[in-house]
């Protein structure tokens, strides 16, 4: 998968990498959620995005956060560790 920064640059979203990570972490503090809900939250923050773009951004952010150990992805469900 392409890096989060590349995807942000490619679709001209109104996000930075850090802002995307923060959006995901804040959402996950409420508890585990499916990927689709995170994609919806991304789209709510930037109404210029279509669903596929917001999903692609969410997936890239989650993948990067999972590699760092900041989130756990189990199928379609995402949660914070611990």
Gaussian input, Z-matrix of N, CA and C with variables (Angstrom, degrees):
# hf/3-21g

backbone

0 1
 N
 C     1     B1
 C     2     B2     1     A1
 N     3     B3     2     A2     1     D1
 C     4     B4     3     A3     2     D2
 C     5     B5     4     A4     3     D3
 N     6     B6     5     A5     4     D4
 C     7     B7     6     A6     5     D5
 C     8     B8     7     A7     6     D6
 N     9     B9     8     A8     7     D7
 C    10    B10     9     A9     8     D8
 C    11    B11    10    A10     9     D9
 N    12    B12    11    A11    10    D10
 C    13    B13    12    A12    11    D11
 C    14    B14    13    A13    12    D12
 N    15    B15    14    A14    13    D13
 C    16    B16    15    A15    14    D14
 C    17    B17    16    A16    15    D15
 N    18    B18    17    A17    16    D16
 C    19    B19    18    A18    17    D17
 C    20    B20    19    A19    18    D18
 N    21    B21    20    A20    19    D19
 C    22    B22    21    A21    20    D20
 C    23    B23    22    A22    21    D21
 N    24    B24    23    A23    22    D22
 C    25    B25    24    A24    23    D23
 C    26    B26    25    A25    24    D24
 N    27    B27    26    A26    25    D25
 C    28    B28    27    A27    26    D26
 C    29    B29    28    A28    27    D27
 N    30    B30    29    A29    28    D28
 C    31    B31    30    A30    29    D29
 C    32    B32    31    A31    30    D30
 N    33    B33    32    A32    31    D31
 C    34    B34    33    A33    32    D32
 C    35    B35    34    A34    33    D33
 N    36    B36    35    A35    34    D34
 C    37    B37    36    A36    35    D35
 C    38    B38    37    A37    36    D36
 N    39    B39    38    A38    37    D37
 C    40    B40    39    A39    38    D38
 C    41    B41    40    A40    39    D39
 N    42    B42    41    A41    40    D40
 C    43    B43    42    A42    41    D41
 C    44    B44    43    A43    42    D42
 N    45    B45    44    A44    43    D43
 C    46    B46    45    A45    44    D44
 C    47    B47    46    A46    45    D45
 N    48    B48    47    A47    46    D46
 C    49    B49    48    A48    47    D47
 C    50    B50    49    A49    48    D48
 N    51    B51    50    A50    49    D49
 C    52    B52    51    A51    50    D50
 C    53    B53    52    A52    51    D51
 N    54    B54    53    A53    52    D52
 C    55    B55    54    A54    53    D53
 C    56    B56    55    A55    54    D54
 N    57    B57    56    A56    55    D55
 C    58    B58    57    A57    56    D56
 C    59    B59    58    A58    57    D57
 N    60    B60    59    A59    58    D58
 C    61    B61    60    A60    59    D59
 C    62    B62    61    A61    60    D60
 N    63    B63    62    A62    61    D61
 C    64    B64    63    A63    62    D62
 C    65    B65    64    A64    63    D63
 N    66    B66    65    A65    64    D64
 C    67    B67    66    A66    65    D65
 C    68    B68    67    A67    66    D66
 N    69    B69    68    A68    67    D67
 C    70    B70    69    A69    68    D68
 C    71    B71    70    A70    69    D69
 N    72    B72    71    A71    70    D70
 C    73    B73    72    A72    71    D71
 C    74    B74    73    A73    72    D72
 N    75    B75    74    A74    73    D73
 C    76    B76    75    A75    74    D74
 C    77    B77    76    A76    75    D75
 N    78    B78    77    A77    76    D76
 C    79    B79    78    A78    77    D77
 C    80    B80    79    A79    78    D78
 N    81    B81    80    A80    79    D79
 C    82    B82    81    A81    80    D80
 C    83    B83    82    A82    81    D81
 N    84    B84    83    A83    82    D82
 C    85    B85    84    A84    83    D83
 C    86    B86    85    A85    84    D84
 N    87    B87    86    A86    85    D85
 C    88    B88    87    A87    86    D86
 C    89    B89    88    A88    87    D87
 N    90    B90    89    A89    88    D88
 C    91    B91    90    A90    89    D89
 C    92    B92    91    A91    90    D90
 N    93    B93    92    A92    91    D91
 C    94    B94    93    A93    92    D92
 C    95    B95    94    A94    93    D93
 N    96    B96    95    A95    94    D94
 C    97    B97    96    A96    95    D95
 C    98    B98    97    A97    96    D96
 N    99    B99    98    A98    97    D97
 C   100   B100    99    A99    98    D98
 C   101   B101   100   A100    99    D99
 N   102   B102   101   A101   100   D100
 C   103   B103   102   A102   101   D101
 C   104   B104   103   A103   102   D102
 N   105   B105   104   A104   103   D103
 C   106   B106   105   A105   104   D104
 C   107   B107   106   A106   105   D105
 N   108   B108   107   A107   106   D106
 C   109   B109   108   A108   107   D107
 C   110   B110   109   A109   108   D108
 N   111   B111   110   A110   109   D109
 C   112   B112   111   A111   110   D110
 C   113   B113   112   A112   111   D111
 N   114   B114   113   A113   112   D112
 C   115   B115   114   A114   113   D113
 C   116   B116   115   A115   114   D114
 N   117   B117   116   A116   115   D115
 C   118   B118   117   A117   116   D116
 C   119   B119   118   A118   117   D117
 N   120   B120   119   A119   118   D118
 C   121   B121   120   A120   119   D119
 C   122   B122   121   A121   120   D120
 N   123   B123   122   A122   121   D121
 C   124   B124   123   A123   122   D122
 C   125   B125   124   A124   123   D123
 N   126   B126   125   A125   124   D124
 C   127   B127   126   A126   125   D125
 C   128   B128   127   A127   126   D126
 N   129   B129   128   A128   127   D127
 C   130   B130   129   A129   128   D128
 C   131   B131   130   A130   129   D129
 N   132   B132   131   A131   130   D130
 C   133   B133   132   A132   131   D131
 C   134   B134   133   A133   132   D132
 N   135   B135   134   A134   133   D133
 C   136   B136   135   A135   134   D134
 C   137   B137   136   A136   135   D135
 N   138   B138   137   A137   136   D136
 C   139   B139   138   A138   137   D137
 C   140   B140   139   A139   138   D138
 N   141   B141   140   A140   139   D139
 C   142   B142   141   A141   140   D140
 C   143   B143   142   A142   141   D141
 N   144   B144   143   A143   142   D142
 C   145   B145   144   A144   143   D143
 C   146   B146   145   A145   144   D144
 N   147   B147   146   A146   145   D145
 C   148   B148   147   A147   146   D146
 C   149   B149   148   A148   147   D147
 N   150   B150   149   A149   148   D148
 C   151   B151   150   A150   149   D149
 C   152   B152   151   A151   150   D150
 N   153   B153   152   A152   151   D151
 C   154   B154   153   A153   152   D152
 C   155   B155   154   A154   153   D153
 N   156   B156   155   A155   154   D154
 C   157   B157   156   A156   155   D155
 C   158   B158   157   A157   156   D156
 N   159   B159   158   A158   157   D157
 C   160   B160   159   A159   158   D158
 C   161   B161   160   A160   159   D159
 N   162   B162   161   A161   160   D160
 C   163   B163   162   A162   161   D161
 C   164   B164   163   A163   162   D162
 N   165   B165   164   A164   163   D163
 C   166   B166   165   A165   164   D164
 C   167   B167   166   A166   165   D165
 N   168   B168   167   A167   166   D166
 C   169   B169   168   A168   167   D167
 C   170   B170   169   A169   168   D168
 N   171   B171   170   A170   169   D169
 C   172   B172   171   A171   170   D170
 C   173   B173   172   A172   171   D171
 N   174   B174   173   A173   172   D172
 C   175   B175   174   A174   173   D173
 C   176   B176   175   A175   174   D174
 N   177   B177   176   A176   175   D175
 C   178   B178   177   A177   176   D176
 C   179   B179   178   A178   177   D177
 N   180   B180   179   A179   178   D178
 C   181   B181   180   A180   179   D179
 C   182   B182   181   A181   180   D180
 N   183   B183   182   A182   181   D181
 C   184   B184   183   A183   182   D182
 C   185   B185   184   A184   183   D183
 N   186   B186   185   A185   184   D184
 C   187   B187   186   A186   185   D185
 C   188   B188   187   A187   186   D186
 N   189   B189   188   A188   187   D187
 C   190   B190   189   A189   188   D188
 C   191   B191   190   A190   189   D189
 N   192   B192   191   A191   190   D190
 C   193   B193   192   A192   191   D191
 C   194   B194   193   A193   192   D192
 N   195   B195   194   A194   193   D193
 C   196   B196   195   A195   194   D194
 C   197   B197   196   A196   195   D195
 N   198   B198   197   A197   196   D196
 C   199   B199   198   A198   197   D197
 C   200   B200   199   A199   198   D198
 N   201   B201   200   A200   199   D199
 C   202   B202   201   A201   200   D200
 C   203   B203   202   A202   201   D201
 N   204   B204   203   A203   202   D202
 C   205   B205   204   A204   203   D203
 C   206   B206   205   A205   204   D204
 N   207   B207   206   A206   205   D205
 C   208   B208   207   A207   206   D206
 C   209   B209   208   A208   207   D207
 N   210   B210   209   A209   208   D208
 C   211   B211   210   A210   209   D209
 C   212   B212   211   A211   210   D210
 N   213   B213   212   A212   211   D211
 C   214   B214   213   A213   212   D212
 C   215   B215   214   A214   213   D213
 N   216   B216   215   A215   214   D214
 C   217   B217   216   A216   215   D215
 C   218   B218   217   A217   216   D216
 N   219   B219   218   A218   217   D217
 C   220   B220   219   A219   218   D218
 C   221   B221   220   A220   219   D219
 N   222   B222   221   A221   220   D220
 C   223   B223   222   A222   221   D221
 C   224   B224   223   A223   222   D222
 N   225   B225   224   A224   223   D223
 C   226   B226   225   A225   224   D224
 C   227   B227   226   A226   225   D225
 N   228   B228   227   A227   226   D226
 C   229   B229   228   A228   227   D227
 C   230   B230   229   A229   228   D228
 N   231   B231   230   A230   229   D229
 C   232   B232   231   A231   230   D230
 C   233   B233   232   A232   231   D231
 N   234   B234   233   A233   232   D232
 C   235   B235   234   A234   233   D233
 C   236   B236   235   A235   234   D234
 N   237   B237   236   A236   235   D235
 C   238   B238   237   A237   236   D236
 C   239   B239   238   A238   237   D237
 N   240   B240   239   A239   238   D238
 C   241   B241   240   A240   239   D239
 C   242   B242   241   A241   240   D240
 N   243   B243   242   A242   241   D241
 C   244   B244   243   A243   242   D242
 C   245   B245   244   A244   243   D243

   B1=1.4530
   B2=1.5266
   B3=1.2990
   B4=1.4654
   B5=1.5185
   B6=1.3244
   B7=1.4629
   B8=1.5225
   B9=1.3119
   B10=1.4598
   B11=1.5210
   B12=1.3285
   B13=1.4630
   B14=1.5221
   B15=1.3368
   B16=1.4589
   B17=1.5234
   B18=1.3296
   B19=1.4671
   B20=1.5233
   B21=1.3288
   B22=1.4641
   B23=1.5203
   B24=1.3193
   B25=1.4665
   B26=1.5279
   B27=1.3160
   B28=1.4630
   B29=1.5214
   B30=1.3256
   B31=1.4605
   B32=1.5228
   B33=1.3271
   B34=1.4661
   B35=1.5261
   B36=1.3011
   B37=1.4596
   B38=1.5239
   B39=1.2997
   B40=1.4597
   B41=1.5238
   B42=1.3201
   B43=1.4485
   B44=1.5178
   B45=1.3203
   B46=1.4555
   B47=1.5245
   B48=1.3165
   B49=1.4557
   B50=1.5269
   B51=1.3244
   B52=1.4690
   B53=1.5209
   B54=1.3294
   B55=1.4648
   B56=1.5253
   B57=1.3226
   B58=1.4659
   B59=1.5284
   B60=1.3276
   B61=1.4635
   B62=1.5256
   B63=1.3185
   B64=1.4605
   B65=1.5327
   B66=1.3203
   B67=1.4627
   B68=1.5257
   B69=1.3212
   B70=1.4646
   B71=1.5277
   B72=1.3154
   B73=1.4673
   B74=1.5263
   B75=1.3191
   B76=1.4628
   B77=1.5229
   B78=1.3140
   B79=1.4723
   B80=1.5220
   B81=1.3392
   B82=1.4580
   B83=1.5246
   B84=1.3177
   B85=1.4677
   B86=1.5275
   B87=1.3365
   B88=1.4619
   B89=1.5202
   B90=1.3263
   B91=1.4604
   B92=1.5117
   B93=1.3341
   B94=1.4639
   B95=1.5266
   B96=1.3213
   B97=1.4671
   B98=1.5288
   B99=1.3147
   B100=1.4665
   B101=1.5271
   B102=1.3123
   B103=1.4659
   B104=1.5219
   B105=1.3205
   B106=1.4644
   B107=1.5206
   B108=1.3296
   B109=1.4649
   B110=1.5276
   B111=1.3214
   B112=1.4641
   B113=1.5227
   B114=1.3211
   B115=1.4665
   B116=1.5242
   B117=1.3293
   B118=1.4699
   B119=1.5271
   B120=1.3357
   B121=1.4636
   B122=1.5271
   B123=1.3359
   B124=1.4705
   B125=1.5177
   B126=1.3092
   B127=1.4646
   B128=1.5316
   B129=1.3134
   B130=1.4665
   B131=1.5261
   B132=1.3235
   B133=1.4692
   B134=1.5204
   B135=1.3273
   B136=1.4679
   B137=1.5160
   B138=1.3138
   B139=1.4659
   B140=1.5244
   B141=1.3359
   B142=1.4689
   B143=1.5240
   B144=1.3318
   B145=1.4602
   B146=1.5211
   B147=1.3203
   B148=1.4521
   B149=1.5345
   B150=1.3206
   B151=1.4577
   B152=1.5219
   B153=1.3307
   B154=1.4624
   B155=1.5212
   B156=1.3240
   B157=1.4614
   B158=1.5187
   B159=1.3215
   B160=1.4610
   B161=1.5323
   B162=1.3145
   B163=1.4708
   B164=1.5182
   B165=1.3155
   B166=1.4629
   B167=1.5343
   B168=1.3188
   B169=1.4668
   B170=1.5292
   B171=1.3103
   B172=1.4634
   B173=1.5242
   B174=1.3309
   B175=1.4634
   B176=1.5245
   B177=1.3268
   B178=1.4658
   B179=1.5242
   B180=1.3270
   B181=1.4658
   B182=1.5161
   B183=1.3181
   B184=1.4618
   B185=1.5194
   B186=1.3050
   B187=1.4608
   B188=1.5270
   B189=1.3290
   B190=1.4625
   B191=1.5291
   B192=1.3249
   B193=1.4614
   B194=1.5272
   B195=1.3268
   B196=1.4660
   B197=1.5260
   B198=1.3222
   B199=1.4647
   B200=1.5233
   B201=1.3159
   B202=1.4676
   B203=1.5263
   B204=1.3243
   B205=1.4537
   B206=1.5173
   B207=1.3445
   B208=1.4627
   B209=1.5242
   B210=1.3342
   B211=1.4636
   B212=1.5221
   B213=1.3255
   B214=1.4601
   B215=1.5257
   B216=1.3175
   B217=1.4608
   B218=1.5264
   B219=1.3178
   B220=1.4603
   B221=1.5207
   B222=1.3210
   B223=1.4698
   B224=1.5145
   B225=1.3273
   B226=1.4615
   B227=1.5286
   B228=1.3358
   B229=1.4593
   B230=1.5230
   B231=1.3127
   B232=1.4679
   B233=1.5236
   B234=1.3345
   B235=1.4675
   B236=1.5202
   B237=1.3251
   B238=1.4596
   B239=1.5240
   B240=1.3196
   B241=1.4647
   B242=1.5271
   B243=1.3233
   B244=1.4657
   B245=1.4248
   A1=108.47
   A2=116.63
   A3=122.47
   A4=110.11
   A5=115.63
   A6=119.47
   A7=110.38
   A8=114.74
   A9=120.05
   A10=110.83
   A11=117.42
   A12=120.42
   A13=111.11
   A14=117.31
   A15=121.12
   A16=110.81
   A17=116.45
   A18=119.65
   A19=110.36
   A20=117.01
   A21=120.14
   A22=109.99
   A23=116.95
   A24=120.97
   A25=111.73
   A26=117.47
   A27=122.03
   A28=113.41
   A29=117.66
   A30=119.00
   A31=112.79
   A32=115.97
   A33=121.38
   A34=112.33
   A35=116.58
   A36=120.29
   A37=109.65
   A38=116.26
   A39=121.88
   A40=110.34
   A41=116.99
   A42=122.82
   A43=110.43
   A44=114.98
   A45=122.36
   A46=105.33
   A47=116.60
   A48=119.71
   A49=109.65
   A50=116.86
   A51=119.98
   A52=112.05
   A53=117.38
   A54=120.67
   A55=110.87
   A56=116.74
   A57=120.32
   A58=110.24
   A59=117.08
   A60=120.24
   A61=110.63
   A62=116.82
   A63=120.77
   A64=110.59
   A65=117.97
   A66=121.62
   A67=110.20
   A68=116.69
   A69=121.21
   A70=110.35
   A71=117.27
   A72=120.35
   A73=111.94
   A74=117.24
   A75=120.46
   A76=109.94
   A77=117.08
   A78=121.19
   A79=110.82
   A80=117.27
   A81=120.83
   A82=112.91
   A83=117.79
   A84=119.85
   A85=110.77
   A86=116.57
   A87=121.90
   A88=111.57
   A89=117.43
   A90=122.41
   A91=110.96
   A92=116.72
   A93=121.53
   A94=111.35
   A95=115.47
   A96=120.68
   A97=109.79
   A98=116.91
   A99=119.73
   A100=110.46
   A101=115.47
   A102=122.07
   A103=111.53
   A104=117.75
   A105=121.42
   A106=113.32
   A107=117.03
   A108=119.72
   A109=111.44
   A110=116.32
   A111=119.27
   A112=109.43
   A113=116.89
   A114=120.45
   A115=110.62
   A116=117.03
   A117=121.20
   A118=110.74
   A119=117.02
   A120=120.81
   A121=110.98
   A122=116.17
   A123=120.36
   A124=109.49
   A125=116.25
   A126=120.59
   A127=111.66
   A128=116.88
   A129=120.00
   A130=111.33
   A131=116.89
   A132=120.88
   A133=111.87
   A134=117.47
   A135=121.95
   A136=108.61
   A137=116.73
   A138=122.96
   A139=113.62
   A140=118.03
   A141=119.82
   A142=111.49
   A143=117.05
   A144=120.96
   A145=111.50
   A146=116.36
   A147=120.20
   A148=107.88
   A149=116.73
   A150=119.88
   A151=111.95
   A152=117.62
   A153=120.17
   A154=111.73
   A155=117.38
   A156=120.60
   A157=111.25
   A158=116.82
   A159=119.42
   A160=110.49
   A161=116.98
   A162=120.67
   A163=110.54
   A164=117.02
   A165=121.48
   A166=110.34
   A167=117.45
   A168=121.23
   A169=111.05
   A170=117.20
   A171=121.02
   A172=110.76
   A173=116.97
   A174=120.81
   A175=111.31
   A176=117.56
   A177=121.03
   A178=110.88
   A179=116.91
   A180=120.39
   A181=110.63
   A182=116.87
   A183=120.30
   A184=111.26
   A185=117.21
   A186=120.53
   A187=110.86
   A188=116.83
   A189=120.98
   A190=110.84
   A191=116.86
   A192=120.53
   A193=111.37
   A194=117.64
   A195=121.31
   A196=110.68
   A197=117.20
   A198=120.61
   A199=111.14
   A200=117.16
   A201=121.67
   A202=112.23
   A203=117.26
   A204=121.47
   A205=113.66
   A206=117.07
   A207=121.11
   A208=113.49
   A209=117.45
   A210=121.78
   A211=108.67
   A212=114.85
   A213=122.03
   A214=107.91
   A215=116.17
   A216=120.88
   A217=107.13
   A218=116.50
   A219=122.40
   A220=107.25
   A221=115.08
   A222=119.84
   A223=108.78
   A224=116.48
   A225=121.21
   A226=112.00
   A227=116.73
   A228=120.69
   A229=110.22
   A230=115.66
   A231=122.58
   A232=108.78
   A233=115.09
   A234=119.28
   A235=110.04
   A236=114.64
   A237=120.64
   A238=108.47
   A239=118.61
   A240=119.86
   A241=111.34
   A242=113.91
   A243=119.30
   A244=112.60
   D1=146.93
   D2=177.88
   D3=-67.39
   D4=155.42
   D5=179.76
   D6=-67.92
   D7=155.57
   D8=179.27
   D9=-59.59
   D10=-42.90
   D11=-179.82
   D12=-60.26
   D13=-42.49
   D14=179.05
   D15=-61.77
   D16=-42.99
   D17=-179.41
   D18=-65.90
   D19=-43.31
   D20=178.06
   D21=-59.41
   D22=-47.07
   D23=179.56
   D24=-63.05
   D25=-37.57
   D26=-175.70
   D27=-69.92
   D28=-36.43
   D29=-176.50
   D30=-104.44
   D31=3.10
   D32=175.83
   D33=56.92
   D34=40.50
   D35=177.72
   D36=-70.69
   D37=157.86
   D38=178.89
   D39=-87.40
   D40=50.51
   D41=-177.73
   D42=-131.62
   D43=156.96
   D44=163.31
   D45=-110.91
   D46=166.71
   D47=177.62
   D48=-60.24
   D49=-46.14
   D50=-179.25
   D51=-62.10
   D52=-39.08
   D53=178.26
   D54=-64.53
   D55=-37.65
   D56=178.86
   D57=-66.71
   D58=-45.02
   D59=177.90
   D60=-59.88
   D61=-43.02
   D62=-178.83
   D63=-64.67
   D64=-42.17
   D65=177.48
   D66=-56.66
   D67=-45.96
   D68=-178.97
   D69=-64.89
   D70=-47.99
   D71=-177.25
   D72=-63.54
   D73=-41.47
   D74=178.23
   D75=-61.81
   D76=-43.60
   D77=-179.65
   D78=-63.51
   D79=-40.22
   D80=-176.94
   D81=-74.43
   D82=-16.25
   D83=175.92
   D84=-65.04
   D85=-20.35
   D86=177.25
   D87=-78.89
   D88=-13.25
   D89=-179.48
   D90=127.44
   D91=174.24
   D92=179.96
   D93=-59.74
   D94=142.86
   D95=179.21
   D96=-141.77
   D97=155.19
   D98=173.34
   D99=-74.49
   D100=154.57
   D101=179.40
   D102=-52.00
   D103=-40.27
   D104=-177.77
   D105=-58.14
   D106=-33.66
   D107=178.97
   D108=-70.89
   D109=-35.90
   D110=177.17
   D111=-68.32
   D112=-41.53
   D113=176.68
   D114=-60.07
   D115=-39.17
   D116=177.44
   D117=-63.91
   D118=-41.17
   D119=178.31
   D120=-63.12
   D121=-38.91
   D122=177.30
   D123=-61.87
   D124=-45.66
   D125=-178.94
   D126=-65.13
   D127=-34.78
   D128=177.83
   D129=-66.14
   D130=-32.45
   D131=178.86
   D132=-75.64
   D133=-28.68
   D134=179.79
   D135=-135.99
   D136=93.19
   D137=-176.23
   D138=-66.98
   D139=-8.20
   D140=177.69
   D141=-77.84
   D142=-12.88
   D143=-177.55
   D144=-84.81
   D145=142.16
   D146=170.60
   D147=-86.86
   D148=174.05
   D149=-175.66
   D150=-61.72
   D151=-44.15
   D152=-178.22
   D153=-61.96
   D154=-39.93
   D155=178.97
   D156=-66.74
   D157=-43.17
   D158=179.83
   D159=-66.46
   D160=-35.78
   D161=176.89
   D162=-66.10
   D163=-42.04
   D164=179.57
   D165=-63.12
   D166=-42.53
   D167=176.65
   D168=-63.18
   D169=-45.24
   D170=180.00
   D171=-62.02
   D172=-44.81
   D173=179.93
   D174=-61.68
   D175=-43.45
   D176=-179.20
   D177=-65.76
   D178=-41.26
   D179=178.38
   D180=-64.80
   D181=-44.29
   D182=-179.31
   D183=-65.62
   D184=-40.28
   D185=178.23
   D186=-60.86
   D187=-45.64
   D188=179.72
   D189=-65.02
   D190=-42.89
   D191=179.16
   D192=-66.33
   D193=-36.02
   D194=177.66
   D195=-66.57
   D196=-39.97
   D197=178.38
   D198=-63.64
   D199=-31.42
   D200=178.32
   D201=-83.75
   D202=-8.22
   D203=-179.36
   D204=83.71
   D205=13.42
   D206=-178.21
   D207=-84.66
   D208=-20.73
   D209=177.02
   D210=-139.85
   D211=162.05
   D212=176.51
   D213=-119.53
   D214=127.32
   D215=178.26
   D216=-108.33
   D217=122.61
   D218=178.40
   D219=-127.01
   D220=95.48
   D221=-175.38
   D222=69.02
   D223=-119.98
   D224=179.18
   D225=-98.28
   D226=0.19
   D227=-177.15
   D228=-100.95
   D229=138.00
   D230=-178.35
   D231=-122.96
   D232=138.47
   D233=178.65
   D234=-147.83
   D235=167.93
   D236=173.80
   D237=-82.52
   D238=148.89
   D239=177.18
   D240=-65.44
   D241=153.98
   D242=175.40
   D243=87.20

